[in-house]
Amino acid sequence: MLARHALARASQVAAAPSGARNMATLREIELRLKSVRNIQKITQSMKVVASTKLAKAQRAMQAGKEYGIANAEVFAHSPSDAPASNKLFIVISSDKGLCGGIHSAVSKATRRALNNAEDSPLAPLTPGAAPETIDPLSPVMVIGDKSKAQLQRSIGGNLRLTFNQIGRDIPTFADAAGVADLIVKSGVKYDSVVLVYNKFVSAISYEAAAMEVKGEQGLKESNAFKTYENEDDATKDLAEFSLANAIFAALTESHACEQSSRRNAMDNAAKNAGEMIGSLQMQYNRGRQAAITNELVDIITGASAL
């Protein structure tokens, strides 16, 4: 019974005139053209929004870099006498997508650092010195759901804390201070903190980088820092404030990279949609012309038969 019904449907399709099949194909192309045009409008709008946000993000990045410069000056005058053995990695990303490879860049850099690869982002931190050996089981904390999902598959056992809803708009120092406070209260033991983030190179490029911040124990063990004769409470507060400064600088720079990458990604998507629209429009025009030609042939043939 089913075979007879199938044969009947097949015979009906085979008996359908060619004009009906052409019209169905043209209708499908027309619907696809409409869909691609709508996608192009969305990507163009997102590009304009990202361009506006990029200008604000760059201004915030310049302000955030001042905090990083202050940190670098403090640590430059208090070098460590022994390498930090316990490192805590903090990966800076975000919760949003549609921004190219911005999240996978920091995830891959973190894995390279934990695997002690030659192209590890920690290599440039000590130029001319022997590379430090990183414990593959070092604790990792992630800011942003995107990198969290990527790292959970490969180094899920290293994750200690994850943060989301941080820097949904331009990051503020309050966001960084809140993250630093939770890190200090987490109970994870560390001598230094390594921030893995995206470094802003230009409006069209970025690269994964790392920044190391000394913890309270690292500052206490520095002979140069001991000359200041600070109290323990002051050293603890300085370590937490330095961590908040570094997180804020990394958050603002990563946010600028994200907006730049999103603008470039949406620009490329809009261009690809334009090329697809041109190809579909040509295909539609050819099909429509073929349908008209077939109809004219049928009319002329019928007239000749009369």
TORTIDO-114116 format. One record per residue: residue in three letters; x, y, z of N, C-alpha, C in turn. Coordinates in steps of 0.2 Angstrom, whole numbers, padded with zeros to 4 digits, always signed. Layout:
<fises>
ALAXYZXYZXYZ...
</fises>
This chain:
<fises>
MET+0004-0006+0000+0000+0000+0000+0004+0006+0000LEU+0009+0006+0005+0014+0012+0005+0018+0013-0001ALA+0020+0007-0005+0023+0008-0011+0019+0011-0016ARG+0013+0009-0017+0008+0012-0022+0007+0019-0021HIS+0006+0021-0014+0006+0029-0013+0012+0032-0015ALA+0018+0030-0014+0024+0033-0015+0025+0034-0023LEU+0023+0028-0027+0023+0028-0034+0018+0033-0037ALA+0012+0034-0033+0007+0039-0036+0010+0046-0035ARG+0013+0047-0029+0016+0054-0028+0021+0056-0033ALA+0026+0051-0034+0031+0052-0039+0029+0053-0046SER+0023+0049-0048+0021+0051-0054+0018+0058-0055GLN+0014+0060-0049+0012+0067-0049+0017+0072-0050VAL+0023+0071-0046+0028+0076-0047+0031+0076-0054ALA+0032+0070-0056+0035+0069-0063+0030+0072-0068ALA+0024+0072-0067+0019+0075-0072+0018+0082-0071ALA+0021+0085-0066+0020+0093-0065+0024+0096-0070PRO+0021+0102-0072+0024+0106-0078+0031+0109-0075SER+0035+0110-0080+0042+0113-0078+0041+0120-0075GLY+0036+0124-0078+0035+0130-0075+0033+0130-0068ALA+0029+0126-0065+0028+0125-0058+0034+0124-0054ARG+0038+0120-0057+0045+0118-0053+0049+0125-0053ASN+0049+0128-0058+0053+0134-0059+0051+0140-0054MET+0044+0140-0053+0041+0145-0049+0043+0143-0042ALA+0042+0137-0040+0044+0135-0033+0051+0136-0032THR+0056+0135-0036+0063+0137-0035+0064+0144-0034LEU+0061+0148-0039+0061+0155-0038+0058+0158-0031ARG+0053+0155-0029+0050+0157-0023+0055+0155-0017GLU+0059+0150-0017+0064+0148-0012+0069+0153-0012ILE+0072+0155-0018+0077+0160-0019+0075+0167-0016GLU+0069+0168-0018+0066+0175-0015+0066+0175-0008LEU+0064+0170-0005+0064+0169+0003+0071+0170+0006ARG+0075+0166+0002+0082+0167+0005+0085+0173+0004LEU+0084+0177-0001+0086+0184-0002+0083+0188+0003LYS+0077+0188+0005+0074+0192+0010+0078+0190+0017SER+0079+0184+0018+0082+0182+0024+0089+0185+0025VAL+0093+0184+0019+0100+0187+0019+0100+0195+0020ARG+0095+0198+0017+0095+0205+0017+0094+0207+0025ASN+0089+0204+0028+0088+0205+0035+0094+0204+0039ILE+0098+0199+0038+0104+0198+0042+0109+0203+0040GLN+0109+0205+0034+0114+0211+0033+0112+0217+0036LYS+0106+0219+0037+0103+0225+0041+0106+0224+0048ILE+0105+0218+0051+0107+0217+0058+0114+0218+0059THR+0118+0215+0055+0126+0215+0055+0128+0222+0054GLN+0125+0226+0050+0127+0233+0049+0125+0237+0055SER+0119+0236+0058+0117+0240+0064+0122+0238+0070MET+0124+0232+0070+0129+0230+0076+0135+0233+0075LYS+0137+0234+0068+0144+0237+0067+0144+0244+0069VAL+0138+0248+0068+0138+0255+0070+0138+0255+0077VAL+0134+0251+0081+0134+0251+0088+0141+0250+0091ALA+0144+0245+0088+0151+0243+0091+0156+0248+0089SER+0155+0252+0084+0160+0258+0082+0159+0263+0087THR+0153+0264+0089+0151+0269+0094+0154+0267+0101LYS+0153+0261+0103+0156+0259+0109+0163+0258+0109LEU+0166+0257+0104+0174+0257+0103+0177+0263+0105ALA+0174+0269+0103+0177+0275+0105+0177+0276+0112LYS+0171+0275+0116+0171+0275+0123+0175+0270+0126ALA+0176+0264+0124+0180+0259+0127+0188+0261+0126GLN+0190+0265+0121+0197+0267+0120+0198+0272+0125ARG+0193+0277+0127+0195+0282+0132+0195+0279+0139ALA+0191+0274+0140+0191+0270+0146+0198+0266+0147MET+0200+0264+0141+0206+0260+0142+0212+0264+0143GLN+0212+0270+0141+0218+0275+0142+0218+0277+0150ALA+0212+0278+0152+0211+0279+0160+0214+0273+0164GLY+0212+0267+0161+0213+0261+0165+0221+0259+0165LYS+0224+0261+0159+0231+0260+0159+0235+0264+0164GLU+0233+0269+0167+0236+0273+0172+0237+0269+0178TYR+0231+0265+0179+0232+0261+0185+0237+0255+0184GLY+0238+0253+0178+0243+0248+0177+0250+0250+0177ILE+0251+0257+0175+0257+0260+0176+0259+0261+0183ALA+0254+0263+0187+0256+0263+0194+0258+0257+0197ASN+0255+0251+0196+0257+0245+0198+0264+0243+0196ALA+0265+0244+0189+0272+0242+0187+0277+0246+0190GLU+0276+0252+0192+0281+0256+0196+0282+0254+0203VAL+0277+0251+0206+0278+0249+0213+0282+0242+0212PHE+0280+0238+0208+0284+0231+0207+0291+0232+0204ALA+0292+0237+0201+0299+0238+0198+0304+0240+0203HIS+0301+0243+0209+0306+0245+0214+0306+0240+0220SER+0302+0234+0219+0302+0229+0224+0303+0222+0220PRO+0308+0221+0217+0309+0214+0213+0309+0208+0218SER+0307+0203+0216+0307+0197+0220+0314+0194+0220ASP+0316+0191+0226+0322+0188+0226+0322+0181+0225ALA+0316+0178+0224+0314+0171+0222+0308+0171+0218PRO+0308+0166+0213+0302+0166+0209+0296+0163+0213ALA+0290+0166+0211+0284+0164+0214+0282+0157+0212SER+0282+0152+0217+0280+0145+0215+0273+0144+0214ASN+0269+0147+0218+0262+0146+0218+0259+0152+0214LYS+0256+0151+0208+0253+0156+0203+0246+0154+0203LEU+0242+0160+0203+0235+0160+0202+0234+0163+0195PHE+0230+0159+0190+0229+0162+0184+0222+0165+0184ILE+0221+0171+0181+0215+0174+0180+0214+0176+0173VAL+0209+0173+0170+0208+0174+0163+0202+0179+0162ILE+0204+0184+0158+0199+0190+0157+0196+0189+0150SER+0189+0187+0150+0185+0187+0144+0178+0191+0145SER+0173+0189+0142+0167+0192+0143+0161+0186+0142ASP+0155+0189+0143+0149+0184+0142+0146+0184+0135LYS+0148+0189+0131+0145+0190+0124+0149+0187+0119GLY+0146+0185+0113+0149+0182+0108+0149+0187+0102LEU+0149+0184+0096+0149+0188+0089+0155+0193+0089CYS+0161+0191+0091+0166+0195+0091+0173+0192+0089GLY+0173+0188+0084+0179+0184+0082+0182+0179+0087GLY+0188+0179+0087+0192+0174+0091+0194+0177+0098ILE+0191+0182+0100+0193+0186+0106+0193+0181+0112HIS+0189+0177+0113+0189+0172+0119+0193+0166+0118SER+0194+0164+0112+0198+0158+0111+0205+0160+0112ALA+0207+0166+0110+0214+0168+0111+0216+0168+0118VAL+0213+0170+0123+0215+0170+0130+0215+0163+0132SER+0210+0159+0130+0209+0152+0132+0215+0148+0130LYS+0217+0149+0123+0223+0145+0121+0229+0148+0124ALA+0230+0154+0126+0236+0157+0129+0236+0154+0136THR+0231+0153+0140+0231+0150+0146+0233+0143+0146ARG+0231+0139+0141+0233+0132+0140+0240+0131+0139ARG+0243+0136+0135+0250+0136+0133+0254+0137+0139ALA+0252+0142+0143+0256+0144+0149+0256+0138+0154LEU+0250+0134+0155+0250+0129+0160+0254+0123+0157ASN+0254+0122+0150+0258+0117+0147+0266+0118+0146ASN+0268+0124+0149+0275+0127+0148+0277+0127+0141ALA+0273+0129+0136+0274+0129+0129+0279+0135+0128GLU+0283+0134+0122+0288+0139+0120+0285+0146+0119ASP+0279+0146+0116+0275+0152+0115+0271+0154+0120SER+0272+0152+0126+0268+0154+0132+0268+0162+0133PRO+0263+0165+0135+0262+0172+0136+0267+0174+0142LEU+0269+0169+0146+0273+0171+0152+0280+0172+0149ALA+0282+0170+0144+0289+0170+0141+0292+0177+0141PRO+0288+0182+0138+0291+0189+0138+0291+0193+0145LEU+0288+0190+0150+0288+0193+0156+0295+0194+0159THR+0300+0189+0158+0307+0189+0161+0311+0188+0155PRO+0313+0193+0151+0317+0193+0145+0324+0192+0147GLY+0328+0187+0144+0334+0185+0146+0335+0181+0151ALA+0330+0179+0155+0331+0174+0161+0328+0168+0159ALA+0330+0163+0163+0327+0156+0161+0320+0156+0162PRO+0316+0152+0158+0309+0152+0159+0307+0148+0165GLU+0302+0151+0169+0299+0148+0175+0295+0142+0173THR+0295+0137+0177+0291+0131+0176+0285+0132+0180ILE+0279+0131+0176+0273+0132+0179+0270+0125+0180ASP+0266+0125+0186+0263+0119+0188+0257+0118+0184PRO+0256+0113+0180+0250+0112+0176+0244+0111+0180LEU+0244+0110+0187+0238+0110+0191+0237+0117+0195SER+0240+0122+0192+0239+0129+0195+0232+0131+0195PRO+0229+0134+0200+0222+0136+0200+0221+0141+0195VAL+0215+0141+0192+0213+0146+0187+0206+0149+0189MET+0205+0155+0188+0199+0159+0189+0197+0162+0182VAL+0191+0162+0180+0189+0165+0174+0184+0170+0175ILE+0185+0176+0171+0180+0181+0171+0176+0181+0164GLY+0170+0179+0164+0167+0178+0158+0165+0171+0156ASP+0158+0170+0154+0156+0164+0152+0159+0160+0146LYS+0161+0164+0141+0163+0161+0135+0170+0157+0136SER+0175+0160+0139+0181+0157+0141+0180+0151+0146LYS+0175+0152+0150+0174+0147+0155+0172+0141+0152ALA+0167+0141+0147+0165+0135+0143+0170+0132+0139GLN+0175+0136+0137+0181+0133+0133+0186+0130+0137LEU+0187+0133+0143+0192+0130+0148+0190+0124+0152GLN+0183+0124+0153+0180+0119+0157+0181+0112+0154ARG+0181+0112+0147+0182+0105+0143+0189+0103+0144SER+0194+0107+0144+0201+0105+0144+0205+0105+0151ILE+0203+0110+0155+0207+0111+0162+0201+0112+0167GLY+0196+0108+0167+0190+0109+0171+0192+0108+0179GLY+0197+0104+0180+0200+0103+0187+0203+0108+0190ASN+0206+0113+0186+0210+0119+0188+0205+0125+0190LEU+0199+0125+0188+0195+0130+0189+0193+0131+0197ARG+0193+0137+0199+0191+0138+0206+0185+0143+0207LEU+0186+0148+0203+0180+0153+0203+0179+0155+0196THR+0173+0157+0195+0171+0160+0188+0166+0166+0190PHE+0167+0171+0186+0163+0177+0187+0159+0178+0180ASN+0153+0181+0181+0150+0183+0175+0146+0190+0176GLN+0143+0193+0171+0140+0199+0172+0145+0205+0174ILE+0152+0204+0172+0157+0209+0174+0158+0212+0167GLY+0158+0219+0168+0159+0223+0162+0155+0222+0156ARG+0148+0222+0158+0143+0221+0152+0143+0228+0148ASP+0144+0233+0151+0146+0239+0148+0153+0241+0149ILE+0155+0247+0150+0162+0249+0151+0164+0247+0158PRO+0169+0243+0159+0171+0241+0166+0173+0247+0170THR+0171+0246+0177+0173+0251+0182+0177+0248+0187PHE+0180+0253+0191+0185+0251+0196+0181+0247+0201ALA+0175+0248+0202+0171+0245+0207+0170+0237+0205ASP+0169+0236+0199+0169+0229+0196+0176+0225+0198ALA+0181+0229+0196+0188+0226+0198+0189+0225+0205ALA+0187+0230+0209+0188+0229+0217+0183+0223+0219GLY+0177+0222+0217+0173+0217+0219+0176+0210+0217VAL+0179+0209+0211+0182+0203+0209+0188+0202+0214ALA+0192+0207+0215+0198+0206+0219+0197+0204+0226ASP+0191+0207+0229+0189+0205+0235+0187+0198+0236LEU+0183+0196+0231+0181+0189+0231+0187+0184+0230ILE+0192+0186+0226+0198+0182+0225+0202+0181+0232VAL+0203+0187+0235+0206+0186+0242+0203+0182+0247LYS+0196+0183+0247+0192+0179+0252+0191+0172+0250SER+0193+0170+0244+0192+0163+0241+0195+0157+0245GLY+0201+0159+0248+0205+0155+0252+0210+0151+0247VAL+0211+0153+0241+0216+0150+0236+0223+0153+0238LYS+0227+0149+0239+0234+0151+0241+0238+0152+0235TYR+0241+0158+0235+0245+0160+0229+0251+0165+0231ASP+0256+0165+0227+0262+0170+0229+0261+0176+0224SER+0258+0174+0218+0258+0179+0213+0251+0178+0208VAL+0249+0183+0205+0243+0182+0201+0245+0184+0194VAL+0243+0179+0189+0245+0180+0182+0238+0182+0179LEU+0237+0188+0176+0231+0190+0172+0233+0188+0165VAL+0228+0184+0162+0229+0183+0155+0223+0187+0151TYR+0225+0191+0147+0220+0196+0144+0222+0197+0137ASN+0218+0201+0133+0219+0203+0126+0222+0210+0126LYS+0228+0211+0123+0231+0217+0123+0229+0221+0117PHE+0227+0227+0117+0225+0231+0112+0231+0233+0108VAL+0232+0231+0102+0237+0233+0097+0235+0239+0093SER+0230+0238+0089+0227+0244+0085+0219+0242+0085ALA+0216+0246+0081+0209+0246+0080+0207+0239+0076ILE+0212+0236+0073+0210+0230+0069+0214+0224+0071SER+0218+0225+0077+0222+0219+0079+0223+0219+0087TYR+0224+0213+0089+0225+0212+0096+0229+0206+0097GLU+0232+0205+0103+0235+0199+0105+0235+0197+0112ALA+0235+0190+0113+0235+0188+0120+0241+0190+0124ALA+0240+0192+0130+0246+0194+0134+0245+0192+0141ALA+0250+0193+0145+0250+0191+0152+0253+0196+0156MET+0250+0197+0162+0253+0202+0167+0253+0199+0174GLU+0259+0199+0177+0260+0196+0184+0260+0201+0189VAL+0256+0200+0194+0255+0204+0200+0257+0200+0206LYS+0261+0203+0211+0263+0200+0217+0258+0200+0222GLY+0258+0194+0226+0253+0194+0231+0256+0196+0238GLU+0252+0196+0243+0255+0198+0249+0261+0195+0251GLN+0262+0188+0251+0268+0184+0253+0274+0186+0248GLY+0272+0187+0242+0278+0189+0237+0281+0196+0239LEU+0277+0201+0241+0279+0207+0243+0283+0207+0250LYS+0281+0202+0255+0284+0202+0261+0291+0199+0260GLU+0292+0194+0255+0298+0191+0254+0303+0195+0250SER+0301+0201+0247+0306+0205+0243+0310+0209+0248ASN+0316+0209+0248+0321+0212+0252+0320+0220+0251ALA+0319+0222+0244+0319+0229+0242+0312+0232+0246PHE+0307+0228+0246+0301+0230+0249+0301+0231+0256LYS+0305+0227+0260+0306+0227+0267+0309+0233+0269THR+0313+0237+0265+0316+0243+0267+0311+0249+0269TYR+0304+0248+0266+0299+0253+0268+0296+0252+0275GLU+0298+0246+0278+0295+0245+0285+0288+0246+0285ASN+0284+0243+0281+0277+0243+0282+0274+0238+0287GLU+0269+0240+0289+0265+0235+0294+0262+0229+0290ASP+0260+0224+0293+0257+0218+0289+0250+0220+0286ASP+0246+0224+0290+0240+0226+0287+0241+0231+0281ALA+0246+0235+0281+0247+0239+0275+0249+0235+0269THR+0254+0230+0271+0256+0226+0265+0250+0222+0262LYS+0246+0220+0266+0240+0216+0264+0235+0220+0260ASP+0234+0227+0262+0230+0231+0259+0233+0233+0252LEU+0240+0234+0252+0243+0236+0246+0242+0230+0241ALA+0243+0224+0243+0243+0218+0238+0236+0218+0235GLU+0231+0219+0239+0224+0219+0237+0222+0224+0232PHE+0225+0230+0234+0224+0236+0230+0227+0236+0223SER+0233+0233+0223+0237+0232+0217+0234+0227+0212LEU+0231+0221+0215+0227+0216+0212+0221+0220+0208ALA+0217+0224+0212+0212+0227+0209+0214+0232+0203ASN+0219+0235+0204+0222+0240+0199+0223+0236+0193ALA+0227+0230+0194+0229+0226+0188+0222+0223+0184ILE+0218+0221+0188+0212+0218+0185+0208+0224+0181PHE+0207+0230+0184+0204+0235+0181+0207+0237+0174ALA+0214+0237+0174+0218+0239+0168+0217+0233+0163ALA+0217+0227+0165+0216+0222+0160+0208+0221+0158LEU+0204+0223+0162+0197+0223+0160+0195+0228+0155THR+0198+0234+0156+0197+0240+0151+0200+0238+0144GLU+0206+0236+0144+0209+0234+0138+0206+0228+0134SER+0204+0223+0138+0200+0218+0135+0194+0220+0132HIS+0190+0225+0136+0184+0227+0133+0185+0231+0127ALA+0190+0235+0126+0192+0238+0120+0193+0234+0114CYS+0197+0228+0116+0198+0223+0111+0192+0220+0108GLU+0187+0218+0113+0181+0215+0111+0177+0219+0107GLN+0176+0226+0108+0172+0230+0104+0176+0231+0097SER+0182+0231+0097+0186+0232+0090+0185+0225+0086SER+0185+0220+0090+0184+0213+0086+0177+0212+0084ARG+0172+0215+0088+0165+0214+0086+0164+0218+0080ARG+0167+0224+0080+0165+0229+0074+0168+0226+0068ASN+0174+0223+0068+0177+0220+0062+0174+0214+0060ALA+0171+0210+0065+0167+0204+0063+0161+0205+0060MET+0157+0211+0062+0151+0213+0059+0152+0216+0052ASP+0158+0219+0052+0159+0222+0045+0160+0217+0040ASN+0164+0212+0042+0165+0206+0037+0159+0202+0036ALA+0155+0201+0041+0148+0198+0040+0144+0202+0035ALA+0144+0208+0036+0140+0212+0031+0142+0212+0024LYS+0149+0212+0023+0152+0211+0017+0150+0204+0014ASN+0151+0199+0018+0149+0192+0015+0142+0192+0013ALA+0137+0195+0017+0130+0195+0016+0129+0199+0009GLY+0133+0204+0008+0132+0208+0002+0134+0204-0004GLU+0139+0200-0003+0141+0195-0009+0136+0190-0010MET+0133+0187-0005+0128+0182-0005+0122+0185-0009ILE+0120+0191-0007+0114+0194-0010+0115+0195-0017GLY+0121+0197-0020+0123+0198-0027+0122+0191-0030SER+0125+0186-0027+0125+0179-0030+0118+0177-0031LEU+0114+0177-0026+0107+0175-0026+0103+0179-0031GLN+0104+0186-0031+0100+0190-0035+0101+0188-0043MET+0108+0186-0044+0109+0184-0051+0106+0177-0053GLN+0106+0173-0048+0103+0166-0048+0095+0167-0049TYR+0092+0172-0046+0085+0173-0046+0083+0176-0053ASN+0087+0181-0055+0086+0184-0062+0087+0179-0068ARG+0092+0174-0067+0092+0169-0072+0086+0164-0072GLY+0084+0162-0066+0079+0158-0066+0072+0161-0068ARG+0071+0167-0067+0065+0171-0069+0065+0172-0077GLN+0071+0173-0079+0072+0174-0087+0071+0167-0090ALA+0073+0162-0087+0072+0155-0090+0064+0153-0090ALA+0061+0155-0084+0054+0154-0084+0050+0158-0089ILE+0052+0164-0090+0048+0168-0095+0050+0165-0102THR+0056+0163-0103+0057+0160-0110+0053+0154-0111ASN+0053+0150-0106+0049+0144-0107+0042+0145-0108GLU+0039+0150-0105+0032+0152-0106+0031+0155-0113LEU+0036+0159-0116+0035+0161-0123+0036+0155-0128VAL+0040+0151-0126+0041+0145-0131+0034+0141-0131ASP+0031+0140-0125+0025+0137-0125+0019+0140-0129ILE+0019+0147-0128+0014+0151-0132+0015+0151-0140ILE+0022+0151-0142+0023+0151-0149+0022+0144-0152THR+0023+0139-0148+0022+0132-0150+0014+0131-0151GLY+0011+0134-0146+0003+0133-0147+0001+0137-0153ALA+0003+0143-0154+0001+0147-0159+0002+0143-0166SER+0008+0140-0166+0010+0137-0173+0006+0131-0174ALA+0004+0128-0169+0000+0122-0169-0007+0123-0172LEU-0010+0129-0170-0016+0132-0173-0015+0133-0180
</fises>
